[in-house]
């Protein structure tokens, strides 16, 4: 286990996360990433702006069934 004083917490965000979707419970992320500004003042908190992932990478962490469900979401 690493040293808690040097470990970082990453927040992964993409603007599509803020759009209306049942997967994000409406517009609950509408004020992101601006709402994170106070947290981002801490050196241990890092905001990562997500780039599109390849299908291969997505399949490493999600099931095909979940991907199909997301694809059916009308966003």
N, CA, C and O atoms as a printed pandas DataFrame, in Angstrom:
     atom_number atom_name residue_name chain_id  residue_number  x_coord  y_coord  z_coord
0              1         N          UNK        A               1    0.848   -1.187    0.000
1              2        CA          UNK        A               1    0.000    0.000    0.000
2              3         C          UNK        A               1    0.884    1.237    0.000
3              4         O          UNK        A               1    1.879    1.296    0.722
4              5         N          UNK        A               2    0.523    2.216   -0.804
5              6        CA          UNK        A               2    1.315    3.430   -0.935
6              7         C          UNK        A               2    1.130    4.384    0.235
7              8         O          UNK        A               2    0.297    4.171    1.115
8              9         N          UNK        A               3    1.911    5.412    0.217
9             10        CA          UNK        A               3    1.858    6.444    1.235
10            11         C          UNK        A               3    0.656    7.343    0.958
11            12         O          UNK        A               3    0.558    7.930   -0.119
12            13         N          UNK        A               4   -0.250    7.454    1.911
13            14        CA          UNK        A               4   -1.476    8.242    1.724
14            15         C          UNK        A               4   -1.178    9.710    1.440
15            16         O          UNK        A               4   -2.009   10.404    0.854
16            17         N          UNK        A               5   -0.024   10.184    1.839
17            18        CA          UNK        A               5    0.315   11.593    1.617
18            19         C          UNK        A               5    0.723   11.850    0.165
19            20         O          UNK        A               5    0.680   12.994   -0.288
20            21         N          UNK        A               6    1.119   10.802   -0.575
21            22        CA          UNK        A               6    1.563   11.005   -1.953
22            23         C          UNK        A               6    0.611   10.410   -2.981
23            24         O          UNK        A               6    0.776   10.650   -4.177
24            25         N          UNK        A               7   -0.367    9.650   -2.549
25            26        CA          UNK        A               7   -1.306    9.057   -3.488
26            27         C          UNK        A               7   -2.218   10.126   -4.069
27            28         O          UNK        A               7   -2.527   11.125   -3.421
28            29         N          UNK        A               8   -2.644    9.891   -5.308
29            30        CA          UNK        A               8   -3.528   10.838   -5.978
30            31         C          UNK        A               8   -4.859   10.170   -6.270
31            32         O          UNK        A               8   -4.950    8.949   -6.404
32            33         N          UNK        A               9   -5.879   10.995   -6.365
33            34        CA          UNK        A               9   -7.207   10.545   -6.760
34            35         C          UNK        A               9   -7.517   11.155   -8.115
35            36         O          UNK        A               9   -7.420   12.369   -8.294
36            37         N          UNK        A              10   -7.890   10.311   -9.068
37            38        CA          UNK        A              10   -8.215   10.787  -10.403
38            39         C          UNK        A              10   -9.716   10.852  -10.600
39            40         O          UNK        A              10  -10.444    9.940  -10.208
40            41         N          UNK        A              11  -10.172   11.930  -11.206
41            42        CA          UNK        A              11  -11.571   12.096  -11.582
42            43         C          UNK        A              11  -11.592   12.116  -13.108
43            44         O          UNK        A              11  -10.946   12.955  -13.735
44            45         N          UNK        A              12  -12.336   11.187  -13.696
45            46        CA          UNK        A              12  -12.399   11.067  -15.148
46            47         C          UNK        A              12  -13.710   11.653  -15.631
47            48         O          UNK        A              12  -14.782   11.296  -15.143
48            49         N          UNK        A              13  -13.613   12.562  -16.603
49            50        CA          UNK        A              13  -14.782   13.314  -17.041
50            51         C          UNK        A              13  -14.737   13.526  -18.554
51            52         O          UNK        A              13  -13.668   13.693  -19.142
52            53         N          UNK        A              14  -15.913   13.514  -19.164
53            54        CA          UNK        A              14  -16.079   13.902  -20.568
54            55         C          UNK        A              14  -17.365   14.727  -20.644
55            56         O          UNK        A              14  -18.331   14.399  -19.955
56            57         N          UNK        A              15  -17.410   15.782  -21.454
57            58        CA          UNK        A              15  -18.610   16.618  -21.530
58            59         C          UNK        A              15  -19.898   15.838  -21.799
59            60         O          UNK        A              15  -20.970   16.275  -21.380
60            61         N          UNK        A              16  -19.824   14.713  -22.477
61            62        CA          UNK        A              16  -21.035   13.916  -22.715
62            63         C          UNK        A              16  -21.647   13.414  -21.408
63            64         O          UNK        A              16  -22.844   13.129  -21.356
64            65         N          UNK        A              17  -20.836   13.302  -20.351
65            66        CA          UNK        A              17  -21.352   12.853  -19.062
66            67         C          UNK        A              17  -22.386   13.832  -18.514
67            68         O          UNK        A              17  -23.221   13.447  -17.695
68            69         N          UNK        A              18  -22.345   15.080  -18.946
69            70        CA          UNK        A              18  -23.236   16.115  -18.419
70            71         C          UNK        A              18  -24.539   16.227  -19.191
71            72         O          UNK        A              18  -25.429   16.980  -18.797
72            73         N          UNK        A              19  -24.660   15.500  -20.265
73            74        CA          UNK        A              19  -25.896   15.564  -21.046
74            75         C          UNK        A              19  -26.948   14.665  -20.420
75            76         O          UNK        A              19  -26.636   13.741  -19.668
76            77         N          UNK        A              20  -28.189   14.952  -20.744
77            78        CA          UNK        A              20  -29.294   14.171  -20.192
78            79         C          UNK        A              20  -29.192   12.720  -20.648
79            80         O          UNK        A              20  -29.115   12.436  -21.843
80            81         N          UNK        A              21  -29.193   11.828  -19.700
81            82        CA          UNK        A              21  -29.117   10.408  -19.982
82            83         C          UNK        A              21  -29.563    9.644  -18.758
83            84         O          UNK        A              21  -29.289   10.059  -17.631
84            85         N          UNK        A              22  -30.247    8.535  -18.963
85            86        CA          UNK        A              22  -30.632    7.715  -17.817
86            87         C          UNK        A              22  -29.406    7.149  -17.131
87            88         O          UNK        A              22  -29.455    6.797  -15.953
88            89         N          UNK        A              23  -28.308    7.059  -17.862
89            90        CA          UNK        A              23  -27.090    6.520  -17.264
90            91         C          UNK        A              23  -26.442    7.509  -16.301
91            92         O          UNK        A              23  -25.653    7.110  -15.444
92            93         N          UNK        A              24  -26.765    8.787  -16.431
93            94        CA          UNK        A              24  -26.221    9.783  -15.512
94            95         C          UNK        A              24  -27.318   10.462  -14.711
95            96         O          UNK        A              24  -27.111   11.552  -14.180
96            97         N          UNK        A              25  -28.474    9.839  -14.619
97            98        CA          UNK        A              25  -29.613   10.337  -13.838
98            99         C          UNK        A              25  -29.888   11.798  -14.174
99           100         O          UNK        A              25  -29.655   12.695  -13.364
100          101         N          UNK        A              26  -30.382   12.012  -15.370
101          102        CA          UNK        A              26  -30.749   13.359  -15.792
102          103         C          UNK        A              26  -29.543   14.256  -15.979
103          104         O          UNK        A              26  -28.535   13.845  -16.554
104          105         N          UNK        A              27  -29.648   15.469  -15.500
105          106        CA          UNK        A              27  -28.560   16.438  -15.680
106          107         C          UNK        A              27  -27.791   16.660  -14.380
107          108         O          UNK        A              27  -27.365   17.778  -14.091
108          109         N          UNK        A              28  -27.618   15.613  -13.612
109          110        CA          UNK        A              28  -26.949   15.769  -12.316
110          111         C          UNK        A              28  -25.505   16.224  -12.451
111          112         O          UNK        A              28  -24.924   16.703  -11.477
112          113         N          UNK        A              29  -24.911   16.088  -13.627
113          114        CA          UNK        A              29  -23.531   16.534  -13.832
114          115         C          UNK        A              29  -23.465   17.826  -14.639
115          116         O          UNK        A              29  -22.412   18.164  -15.179
116          117         N          UNK        A              30  -24.572   18.545  -14.727
117          118        CA          UNK        A              30  -24.632   19.749  -15.559
118          119         C          UNK        A              30  -23.616   20.809  -15.140
119          120         O          UNK        A              30  -23.170   21.589  -15.981
120          121         N          UNK        A              31  -23.242   20.855  -13.877
121          122        CA          UNK        A              31  -22.291   21.877  -13.421
122          123         C          UNK        A              31  -20.848   21.361  -13.369
123          124         O          UNK        A              31  -19.981   21.984  -12.755
124          125         N          UNK        A              32  -20.606   20.235  -14.008
125          126        CA          UNK        A              32  -19.244   19.704  -14.072
126          127         C          UNK        A              32  -18.578   20.188  -15.343
127          128         O          UNK        A              32  -19.270   20.427  -16.333
128          129         N          UNK        A              33  -17.278   20.341  -15.358
129          130        CA          UNK        A              33  -16.353   20.123  -14.254
130          131         C          UNK        A              33  -16.165   21.328  -13.351
131          132         O          UNK        A              33  -15.355   21.276  -12.425
132          133         N          UNK        A              34  -16.899   22.426  -13.596
133          134        CA          UNK        A              34  -16.736   23.633  -12.784
134          135         C          UNK        A              34  -16.946   23.346  -11.296
135          136         O          UNK        A              34  -16.287   23.955  -10.454
136          137         N          UNK        A              35  -17.845   22.437  -10.966
137          138        CA          UNK        A              35  -18.122   22.118   -9.566
138          139         C          UNK        A              35  -16.918   21.501   -8.868
139          140         O          UNK        A              35  -16.863   21.450   -7.639
140          141         N          UNK        A              36  -15.964   21.040   -9.645
141          142        CA          UNK        A              36  -14.774   20.401   -9.066
142          143         C          UNK        A              36  -13.675   21.389   -8.697
143          144         O          UNK        A              36  -12.699   21.012   -8.049
144          145         N          UNK        A              37  -13.818   22.634   -9.096
145          146        CA          UNK        A              37  -12.737   23.601   -8.905
146          147         C          UNK        A              37  -12.175   23.636   -7.483
147          148         O          UNK        A              37  -10.953   23.663   -7.332
148          149         N          UNK        A              38  -13.004   23.638   -6.432
149          150        CA          UNK        A              38  -12.421   23.633   -5.084
150          151         C          UNK        A              38  -11.565   22.391   -4.811
151          152         O          UNK        A              38  -10.522   22.483   -4.165
152          153         N          UNK        A              39  -12.006   21.239   -5.302
153          154        CA          UNK        A              39  -11.230   20.009   -5.104
154          155         C          UNK        A              39   -9.915   20.027   -5.869
155          156         O          UNK        A              39   -8.899   19.525   -5.388
156          157         N          UNK        A              40   -9.943   20.612   -7.069
157          158        CA          UNK        A              40   -8.764   20.593   -7.923
158          159         C          UNK        A              40   -7.645   21.492   -7.417
159          160         O          UNK        A              40   -6.544   21.476   -7.966
160          161         N          UNK        A              41   -7.913   22.271   -6.387
161          162        CA          UNK        A              41   -6.859   23.088   -5.774
162          163         C          UNK        A              41   -5.893   22.232   -4.965
163          164         O          UNK        A              41   -4.772   22.650   -4.677
164          165         N          UNK        A              42   -6.335   21.035   -4.602
165          166        CA          UNK        A              42   -5.481   20.103   -3.862
166          167         C          UNK        A              42   -4.601   19.341   -4.851
167          168         O          UNK        A              42   -5.079   18.878   -5.887
168          169         N          UNK        A              43   -3.331   19.217   -4.530
169          170        CA          UNK        A              43   -2.395   18.545   -5.432
170          171         C          UNK        A              43   -2.688   17.061   -5.590
171          172         O          UNK        A              43   -2.243   16.437   -6.554
172          173         N          UNK        A              44   -3.430   16.498   -4.653
173          174        CA          UNK        A              44   -3.714   15.063   -4.706
174          175         C          UNK        A              44   -4.900   14.730   -5.604
175          176         O          UNK        A              44   -5.144   13.553   -5.869
176          177         N          UNK        A              45   -5.638   15.716   -6.075
177          178        CA          UNK        A              45   -6.806   15.493   -6.923
178          179         C          UNK        A              45   -6.453   15.888   -8.355
179          180         O          UNK        A              45   -5.978   16.997   -8.599
180          181         N          UNK        A              46   -6.684   14.983   -9.293
181          182        CA          UNK        A              46   -6.338   15.230  -10.694
182          183         C          UNK        A              46   -7.582   15.004  -11.557
183          184         O          UNK        A              46   -8.260   13.986  -11.418
184          185         N          UNK        A              47   -7.880   15.950  -12.444
185          186        CA          UNK        A              47   -8.991   15.819  -13.382
186          187         C          UNK        A              47   -8.433   15.340  -14.710
187          188         O          UNK        A              47   -7.534   15.959  -15.279
188          189         N          UNK        A              48   -8.971   14.236  -15.196
189          190        CA          UNK        A              48   -8.590   13.706  -16.498
190          191         C          UNK        A              48   -9.767   13.900  -17.448
191          192         O          UNK        A              48  -10.863   13.396  -17.204
192          193         N          UNK        A              49   -9.531   14.632  -18.527
193          194        CA          UNK        A              49  -10.559   14.810  -19.545
194          195         C          UNK        A              49  -10.434   13.631  -20.497
195          196         O          UNK        A              49   -9.412   13.466  -21.163
196          197         N          UNK        A              50  -11.462   12.829  -20.557
197          198        CA          UNK        A              50  -11.432   11.583  -21.320
198          199         C          UNK        A              50  -11.450   11.825  -22.821
199          200         O          UNK        A              50  -12.151   12.702  -23.326
200          201         N          UNK        A              51  -10.678   11.039  -23.499
201          202        CA          UNK        A              51  -10.706   10.982  -24.957
202          203         C          UNK        A              51  -11.508    9.743  -25.339
203          204         O          UNK        A              51  -11.670    8.845  -24.512
204          205         N          UNK        A              52  -12.007    9.671  -26.549
205          206        CA          UNK        A              52  -12.736    8.466  -26.961
206          207         C          UNK        A              52  -11.859    7.221  -26.803
207          208         O          UNK        A              52  -10.678    7.231  -27.150
208          209         N          UNK        A              53  -12.445    6.171  -26.284
209          210        CA          UNK        A              53  -11.727    4.916  -26.088
210          211         C          UNK        A              53  -11.999    3.980  -27.256
211          212         O          UNK        A              53  -13.045    4.057  -27.901
212          213         N          UNK        A              54  -11.060    3.112  -27.512
213          214        CA          UNK        A              54  -11.255    2.102  -28.550
214          215         C          UNK        A              54  -12.190    1.021  -28.018
215          216         O          UNK        A              54  -12.325    0.851  -26.807
216          217         N          UNK        A              55  -12.832    0.295  -28.922
217          218        CA          UNK        A              55  -13.686   -0.815  -28.515
218          219         C          UNK        A              55  -12.894   -1.845  -27.709
219          220         O          UNK        A              55  -13.388   -2.396  -26.726
220          221         N          UNK        A              56  -11.671   -2.091  -28.138
221          222        CA          UNK        A              56  -10.821   -3.069  -27.441
222          223         C          UNK        A              56  -10.604   -2.662  -25.983
223          224         O          UNK        A              56  -10.694   -3.499  -25.085
224          225         N          UNK        A              57  -10.325   -1.406  -25.750
225          226        CA          UNK        A              57  -10.105   -0.933  -24.384
226          227         C          UNK        A              57  -11.392   -1.006  -23.570
227          228         O          UNK        A              57  -11.370   -1.420  -22.412
228          229         N          UNK        A              58  -12.498   -0.612  -24.159
229          230        CA          UNK        A              58  -13.783   -0.656  -23.453
230          231         C          UNK        A              58  -14.117   -2.085  -23.035
231          232         O          UNK        A              58  -14.609   -2.310  -21.930
232          233         N          UNK        A              59  -13.852   -3.049  -23.912
233          234        CA          UNK        A              59  -14.163   -4.452  -23.612
234          235         C          UNK        A              59  -13.257   -5.037  -22.526
235          236         O          UNK        A              59  -13.547   -6.103  -21.982
236          237         N          UNK        A              60  -12.184   -4.354  -22.217
237          238        CA          UNK        A              60  -11.319   -4.821  -21.123
238          239         C          UNK        A              60  -11.944   -4.546  -19.761
239          240         O          UNK        A              60  -11.590   -5.190  -18.773
240          241         N          UNK        A              61  -12.875   -3.587  -19.703
241          242        CA          UNK        A              61  -13.444   -3.208  -18.406
242          243         C          UNK        A              61  -14.962   -3.294  -18.335
243          244         O          UNK        A              61  -15.536   -3.151  -17.255
244          245         N          UNK        A              62  -15.629   -3.528  -19.479
245          246        CA          UNK        A              62  -17.088   -3.622  -19.494
246          247         C          UNK        A              62  -17.517   -4.845  -20.288
247          248         O          UNK        A              62  -16.823   -5.281  -21.207
248          249         N          UNK        A              63  -18.670   -5.393  -19.924
249          250        CA          UNK        A              63  -19.210   -6.526  -20.669
250          251         C          UNK        A              63  -19.861   -6.048  -21.960
251          252         O          UNK        A              63  -20.255   -4.889  -22.084
252          253         N          UNK        A              64  -19.965   -6.964  -22.918
253          254        CA          UNK        A              64  -20.648   -6.642  -24.173
254          255         C          UNK        A              64  -22.096   -6.248  -23.924
255          256         O          UNK        A              64  -22.630   -5.367  -24.599
256          257         N          UNK        A              65  -22.734   -6.901  -22.953
257          258        CA          UNK        A              65  -24.135   -6.595  -22.639
258          259         C          UNK        A              65  -24.279   -5.146  -22.161
259          260         O          UNK        A              65  -25.230   -4.465  -22.547
260          261         N          UNK        A              66  -23.372   -4.677  -21.348
261          262        CA          UNK        A              66  -23.442   -3.291  -20.878
262          263         C          UNK        A              66  -23.241   -2.326  -22.043
263          264         O          UNK        A              66  -23.944   -1.321  -22.147
264          265         N          UNK        A              67  -22.304   -2.622  -22.901
265          266        CA          UNK        A              67  -22.052   -1.752  -24.052
266          267         C          UNK        A              67  -23.296   -1.671  -24.931
267          268         O          UNK        A              67  -23.657   -0.592  -25.400
268          269         N          UNK        A              68  -23.950   -2.807  -25.153
269          270        CA          UNK        A              68  -25.172   -2.799  -25.964
270          271         C          UNK        A              68  -26.269   -1.981  -25.291
271          272         O          UNK        A              68  -27.020   -1.279  -25.968
272          273         N          UNK        A              69  -26.369   -2.062  -23.968
273          274        CA          UNK        A              69  -27.364   -1.269  -23.247
274          275         C          UNK        A              69  -27.095    0.228  -23.390
275          276         O          UNK        A              69  -28.022    1.009  -23.602
276          277         N          UNK        A              70  -25.848    0.620  -23.276
277          278        CA          UNK        A              70  -25.472    2.026  -23.434
278          279         C          UNK        A              70  -25.767    2.498  -24.851
279          280         O          UNK        A              70  -26.252    3.613  -25.044
280          281         N          UNK        A              71  -25.480    1.668  -25.838
281          282        CA          UNK        A              71  -25.737    2.035  -27.221
282          283         C          UNK        A              71  -27.222    2.247  -27.505
283          284         O          UNK        A              71  -27.581    3.046  -28.370
284          285         N          UNK        A              72  -28.088    1.529  -26.777
285          286        CA          UNK        A              72  -29.537    1.678  -26.962
286          287         C          UNK        A              72  -30.084    2.927  -26.259
287          288         O          UNK        A              72  -31.200    3.357  -26.552
288          289         N          UNK        A              73  -29.310    3.513  -25.336
289          290        CA          UNK        A              73  -29.762    4.699  -24.609
290          291         C          UNK        A              73  -29.865    5.853  -25.600
291          292         O          UNK        A              73  -28.893    6.142  -26.299
292          293         N          UNK        A              74  -31.023    6.525  -25.680
293          294        CA          UNK        A              74  -31.209    7.595  -26.672
294          295         C          UNK        A              74  -30.438    8.876  -26.375
295          296         O          UNK        A              74  -30.472    9.797  -27.191
296          297         N          UNK        A              75  -29.752    8.972  -25.254
297          298        CA          UNK        A              75  -29.005   10.180  -24.871
298          299         C          UNK        A              75  -29.703   11.402  -25.390
299          300         O          UNK        A              75  -29.235   12.519  -25.174
